[in-house]
Amino acid sequence: MMKKNLKREIITTGDGSSTIHLPDINEQYHSRHGAINEAKHVFIKEGFDHVLNTSSSETLDILEIGFGTGLNAFITFLEAEKVKQKVNYVGVEAYPVSLEEAQLMNYPETLQVAEQKKIFDVLHQNEWETSQIISNNFSCTKRQQFFSEIEDVSSFNLIYFDAFGARVQPELWTVRIFQKMYKALKINGVLVTYSAKGSVRRAMKEVGFDVERLPGPPGKREMLRATKLVN
């Protein structure tokens, strides 16, 4: 299990956007090659956009595994506003980023939506365990819990699996965790992740996912998208 009080540093990634680096374990919350580029490619293009094109659901229910800096939630909010798609967003995080750290992230400025900085701040300021209406299209609930405690059943159209890598937290990339992800998805629900490790793909297949290898974000050759075809 990850230690709670690891040293944390703010760094700038390859596309100019910031992230949090944990030097004790040489891991960061987002890709060094570009936090925003990674989020847009893995979670928006291959996740959000894909589900929009394949689902008839009026509201998209999204679960994020690793709320972290709030980048994925913020970018999803921007996309939902752009295409007028109703989204119910649930972000799970065991060790929340502090408000002070969140305010050091430069995502609104780098995305050239500085006028939406209040929304980014609200995502971090809102209370945990409480559904908050962010806009007419977007509501968000943050849950402070370990991923092993997730017990949702047939609740989500899409999962953003953005946990720390298997090198530092192998227990998060196991059959046991992916069973929970499978149960949490609705039929034809999709899980996307930046990882393309063979052990991860095999664990996904073992629990019943149909797994695709897709081109990865900058700095990654491949990523994975897994679909729940049957209960």
N, C-alpha and C positions, 0 to 999 in steps of 0.2 A: 504494500500500500504506500502511496506517495506521502512523504513527510510534509507536514503542513507549513512549517516555517523555513522553507528554503529561501535563500537569497534571491532577490528579483531585481532585474535591470530592464530599463526601457531601451530598446534598440530600434534602428530604422532598417527596414527590409528593402529588397531590391527595387520595389516600385515606389519607394518614398514613404510608404505607410509604416506605422509603428507597430510594435508588438512587445510582449514581455518575454525576456530571456531568463532562464534558470541556470546560472553557470555551474552550480553544484552537480547537475546531472546533464549539462550540455543539451538542454531542450528548450524550445520556445513554443509559445501559444500558436504561432502561425509560421508559415514557410519563410525562411530567410530570403528566398527569391522574390517574395512579394506577398504580403498578407492579403491585400485586397484582390490581387490577381488570382491567388489560390481560392479565396472565398467565392469569387465570381464564377470561376471555372467549375470547381467541384460541386458547390452547393446550389448555385443559381442555374448555370447552364445545364449541367447533367442531372440536377435534382429538381429544383423548382420549375424550370421551363419544361423539362421532360414530363413531369407529372401534370402540369397544366395542359399539355398536348395530348395526354393519354387518359385523363380522369374526367368524369362528368360531375364531380362533386361541386356543389355551389360554394362551400367553404373548404379550404385546405387546412387540415390539422397537421401541424409540423412539430416534431419532437427534436430538440437539439441535445445531443450528448456532449456536454462540455460548453456551457454558456460563455465562460471565459470573459473575454474583453467586450463581448456584445457585438462584435463585428458582423457575425452571420445574421443575427437578429436585425441589426440596423440595415444591412443590405437587403434583407428580405422585406423589411418594411418599405424601403424605397421602391422595390420591384412591385410589391402589392399595390402601392399608390399609383405607380405608372400604368399598370394594366387593369386597375380597378378590380382586383381579386381579393375576396375576403379570406383572411388568414387568422387562424387561432394558433398561436405560437407558444410552445412550452419549452423552456430551457432548463436543463438539469445541471447542477454544479455542486460538487462537494465542498470546494474551497473558493468561495466567491472573491472576485477581484474587488479591491477597495474602491470607493468612489474617487479617492484621490488618484489612484492609478488609472482608473477609467478616463479621468479628465485629462490625462497626459497622452491619450491616444488621439491621433490627428486624422481620424477617418472622415469626419464631415468636410474638413478642408481638402484633404487629398482627393476625395470623391467629388469635389467642387459643388457641395451642397451645404455650405456653411450655414445657410438659413435653417437647416434641419438639426443644428447642433442641440437645440433644446430637446428634440425627440431622443437623440442619443443619450443625453443626460438623464432623461426621464426613465429610459430603459434600466438604468443603473440605480436611480433614486427610488423607484417603485418598491413597495414591500414584497418580501418573499412570501410564497404560498398563497398569493392573492391574484386573481385575474384582474388585469388592468386594461381598460379600453384606451388604446393609443390614438386611434383614428377610426373613421367609419369603416375602414377596411381591415384594421389590424388590432388584435388584442394579444396580450402577452402575460404569461404566468411563469414566474421563476420558482423552481423547486430546489431547495438545498437538500440533496441526498446523494448517497453513493449510488453508482450505476447498478450495483448488485442488488439494490433495494427496489428497483423499478418493477412494478407489478401491473402495468397497464395491459388491457386486453382489447384487441381490435379497435384501437382508438385513433390511429394516425394514418394519414396518406403518405407521409414522407418523414424519414429520419435523416438528420444530418449527424453522422457519426464522426465527431471531431475530438475524440479523446487524445491524450498524449500518446506518442508512438509506442509500439510493442517493445521496443528496446528498453524503455524505462518503466512501462507499466504493462507487462505481458498479460496480467490477469484481466485486463479490460478487453482483450482480443481473443476470447476463448469461446468454446461451444456454449458454455453456461450463459455468457453475456449475450451471445447472438440468439440463443433461444428466447431470451427476454425481449430482444428486438423483434424477432419474428412474431411473437405473441402480441406485441404492442401494435403491430401494423394491421390495417384492414386488408382484405383481399385486394390484390394488385397494388398494394402499397410498396414503396421503394425506399431503400436505404442507400445513401451515397457516402463514400469516404475517400480521403486522399490516399489511403494505404492500398498497396497492391501486393503485399507479401503473400507468398504461397500458402503459409500456415493460416493466414486470415481467410483467404479464399476457400480453403478446405473446410475451415470451421463453419463458414457461411453455408456451404453446400451440405454439410452434415446435418444442419438443422432444417434443411428444406428449401433454401433460397435458390432461385435461378440467378446465376452470377455472370456478369459481363465485365470484361476488361476493356477499359476505355482509355484514350489518350489522357495523360495527366496534365496538371498545371505546369507552369514554368518550373524547371528544375526536377520534375518527376516524369519518368517515361510513361507510367500507367497509373490508373486509379481503378476503383471498383464500384460497380452499381449492382445491387442485389434486389430482386423482386420476389414478393410473396405471391405465388400463384394459387395456392390452396391453403386451407386452414390446417 
